[in-house]
Amino acid sequence: MPRIALIHAVSVAIEPVISAFDAEWPDAEVTSLLDDSLASDLDRAGRLNQHMIHRFGVLARYVKDCDSDGILFTCSAFGPAIERVAEDLAPIPVLKPNEAMFEAAIEQGSTIGLLATFGPSIPSMEQEFNALCDASGKSVQLKTACVPEAMTALRKGDAETHNALVAETAKELEGCDVLMLAQFSTAQAKEAVSEQVSMPVLTSPESAVLKLKRLLDGGQAA
């Protein structure tokens, strides 16, 4: 039974990814590690710095020492830090939160929508998405929208308002071939969003769990 370590920067990301594991890979042993100072520190600093990258390494080495077979980070704003971890801990699979969703979206269309609820995460997500497009040799247009009010509502425990705000904002991206819900916490709005738009809707937790399962199910590397 593979042990998957989840590393979180916001508590609201925990429930959606646990639900995704329950639905898609219930046999996996899932653990969680939360440092909720990371998101607020990034917000204050305005950019990812070397100290934050070091902190990610510390967290990752800790869960590795806990005999984790794979690591999934669940906050979208720290791509370069997670890439450093992946290099340092290879061959253990280390996934950025959105990479599996990005890969799936690129396969589905040439105009792709990205809806976020945490503004500081957008630059690193755009950089990661564009790098994947370049590597695939595909020409893809990315359209983004952000609704920070939804994250504010969710942090207050108001999931209904969060979902409604995300669904309303999703209509701004109608006409894309596929829509990606950026944050793990945004996944819970998928049903509400799907009622408002005609395009396929992807979530990062489900995509990430399915990719990890392909890599590690049965304890065998892909």
Secondary structure, DSSP 8 states (H G I E B T S, - for coil): --EEEEEESSGGGHHHHHHHHHHH-TTSEEEEEE-THHHHHHHHHSS--HHHHHHHHHHHHHHHHTT-SEEEE--TT-HHHHHHHHHHHTTS-EE-TTHHHHHHHHHH-SEEEEEES-GGGHHHHHHHHHHHHHHHT---EEEEEE-HHHHHHHHTT-HHHHHHHHHHHHGGGTTSSEEEE-SGGGGGGHHHHHTT-SS-EEEHHHHHHHHHHHHHGGG---
